[in-house]
Amino acid sequence: MTELEKSEKDAKRAGVNLVVMGVLHLFFAFFASLGYAIYLDYWKPFLVATLTAIVSIVAAAIVGGILGAVIGAAGGSDDAAGLIGLVVGVLFGYIAPLASFLIFRIKVLALRDRIGSV
């Protein structure tokens, strides 16, 4: 690949709309991360997000279970424990897409800086 082809490819990649990327990661996390990994030919964010999602699922189950047990032991209802577990799961669910988006964002901004300095 010549330097001109690489420069043109980087210019195309630097033109990614970060707002659209963020919205797609919010609603379609796995598919957005996979799509941008293919488009930008940059797999680190996808792999980090996948690993983070696995860890988040385990952590959410542990934290949700502990909180549910504490609520149950304190005399709370099963509905309250279930709601707390749901909230914990949703919050932990946003960690992986956020990690993916932020790593992609850093890459795109670096490409924009490199294109702008040439």
C-alpha positions in Angstrom: 0.0 0.0 0.0 1.4 3.3 -1.0 1.6 6.3 1.2 -1.1 8.1 -0.8 -3.5 5.1 -0.5 -2.9 5.0 3.2 -3.5 8.7 3.5 -6.8 8.4 1.6 -7.9 5.5 3.7 -7.1 7.4 6.9 -9.0 10.4 5.6 -12.1 8.3 5.0 -11.8 6.8 8.4 -11.4 10.2 10.1 -14.7 11.3 8.7 -16.7 9.0 11.0 -19.5 10.9 12.7 -18.9 10.4 16.4 -22.5 11.3 17.4 -23.9 8.6 15.2 -21.3 6.2 16.6 -22.3 7.0 20.1 -26.0 6.6 19.5 -25.4 3.3 17.7 -23.2 2.0 20.6 -26.0 3.0 23.0 -28.7 1.1 21.3 -26.9 -1.7 19.3 -23.7 -2.1 21.3 -22.4 -5.4 20.0 -23.3 -4.8 16.4 -22.1 -1.2 16.4 -18.8 -2.2 17.9 -18.4 -5.0 15.3 -19.4 -2.8 12.4 -17.0 0.0 13.3 -14.2 -2.6 13.9 -14.7 -3.8 10.4 -15.1 -0.3 8.9 -12.1 1.2 10.7 -10.1 -2.0 10.6 -9.3 -1.5 14.2 -10.3 -4.5 16.4 -9.0 -3.5 19.8 -12.2 -1.7 21.0 -14.4 -4.7 19.9 -12.2 -7.2 21.8 -12.0 -5.0 24.9 -15.7 -4.5 24.8 -16.4 -8.2 24.5 -14.1 -9.0 27.4 -15.6 -6.2 29.4 -19.1 -7.5 28.7 -18.2 -10.9 30.0 -16.7 -9.5 33.2 -19.7 -7.1 33.6 -22.2 -10.0 33.4 -20.4 -11.9 36.1 -20.0 -8.7 38.2 -23.6 -7.7 37.8 -24.7 -11.2 38.9 -22.5 -11.1 42.0 -23.4 -7.5 43.0 -27.1 -8.1 42.2 -27.1 -11.3 44.2 -25.4 -9.7 47.2 -27.8 -6.7 47.1 -30.8 -9.0 46.8 -29.6 -11.1 49.8 -29.1 -7.9 51.8 -32.5 -6.6 51.0 -34.1 -10.0 51.7 -32.2 -10.2 55.0 -33.4 -6.7 56.0 -37.0 -7.8 55.5 -37.5 -6.2 52.0 -39.8 -7.6 49.4 -38.8 -9.8 46.6 -40.0 -7.1 44.2 -37.5 -4.6 45.6 -34.7 -7.1 45.4 -35.6 -7.9 41.8 -35.8 -4.2 40.9 -32.4 -3.6 42.4 -31.0 -6.6 40.5 -32.4 -5.2 37.3 -31.0 -1.7 37.8 -27.6 -3.2 38.6 -27.7 -5.3 35.5 -28.6 -2.3 33.3 -25.9 -0.2 34.8 -23.3 -2.9 34.3 -24.6 -3.4 30.8 -23.6 0.1 29.7 -19.9 -0.4 30.6 -18.9 -2.4 27.5 -20.5 -0.1 24.9 -19.0 2.9 26.7 -15.5 1.3 26.6 -15.9 0.5 22.9 -17.1 3.9 22.0 -14.4 5.7 23.9 -11.6 3.7 22.4 -13.0 4.2 18.9 -13.4 7.9 19.6 -9.7 8.2 20.6 -8.7 6.4 17.4 -10.9 8.7 15.2 -9.7 11.8 16.9 -6.1 10.7 16.5 -6.7 10.1 12.8 -8.2 13.6 12.5 -5.2 15.1 14.2 -2.8 13.2 11.9 -4.8 14.2 8.7 -5.0 17.8 9.9 -1.2 18.0 10.5 -0.3 16.7 7.1 
